[in-house]
Amino acid sequence: MTDPLPPEPPADAQVLPADLTRQLEALGGQLVWRIGKDEVSEDVIVRLGFASATPRFAHLPRLRSAGDQELQAALEGGRVVIEWVD
């Protein structure tokens, strides 16, 4: 399954310079992430790190899967925690 393409920005939206866009896309290609619910709390955890940190993800506590509605509720309730994995 592939992710849908993001919507086109409105015509009056500011567009990033082409060089910055390329740099951000290159950075995004080097990142890995996992999203899920913490087993103890109801927080949604977003783990993010460079691809070189992928083995370290296995040593962190497991995350439960979370559906779209659970993710939306966590966003609206301020229960999202972002963890950087070195």
N, C-alpha and C positions, 0 to 999 in steps of 0.2 A: 504494500500500500504506500502511496506517495502522498506527501502533504500537499494541500491545494496551494496554488500560487497566491501571494498576498494581493489584496485589491490595489488597483492603480491609485496613486495619490490624487486628490482633487487638483484641478487645473491651477488653483491659486495657492497651493501648498509650496513651501520652500523645498527645493531639490538640493540634495547634497552635491558638492563638487564631485566630478567623476573620479578623481584620484582617491578621495576619501571613501567613496563607495567601493572602489576596488580593494582598498586596504581593509575595510570592514568585512567584505566578503571573504577575503583571504584569511582573516582572523577567525571568522565563523567556521571556516573549513578545518581549523585546527582544534576546535573545541568539541568536547563530549559533555553530555548532560544526562541526568536521570531525574525524573519527577515522580513523586509518590507521597503517600501519607505516612507519617511517623507511626510506628507500631504502638507507641505509648500515648501520644497526644493526638489531637485531631489536626495538627498543623500539616500543611503541605510543604514538603522539603524539595527544593530545587538544588541539586548538586551539579556543579559546573567546574570544569577544569580542562587543561590542555590534553590532547590525545595521549601525550607521554605519561599522564597521570592515571590512565585507564586501569592499570593493575591495582592501584590504591582504592578504587571504588569498591572492590571485592572485600576489603577489610572493614568497611563501614557497616553500621547496622542496616538491616534490610528495610526496604520501603514497601508498603502495601500499594497495590494499584489503586488509582483514583479515577473516577469517571469525570466527564466534563462538568456535570452539575456540582460535584464535590469540589472540583478545582475552582469553579466560579464562586461558590459559597465561601471558600477559603480566601479568595482574592477580595471579595466584598467585606469579609470579616477581619481582614488584616492578619490572617493566620498563615502567611507564606514566609518561609525562612529560606534564605539563599545561602548555601555553603560553597565555598571555594575549596576544591580538592587540589592540593599541591602534589 
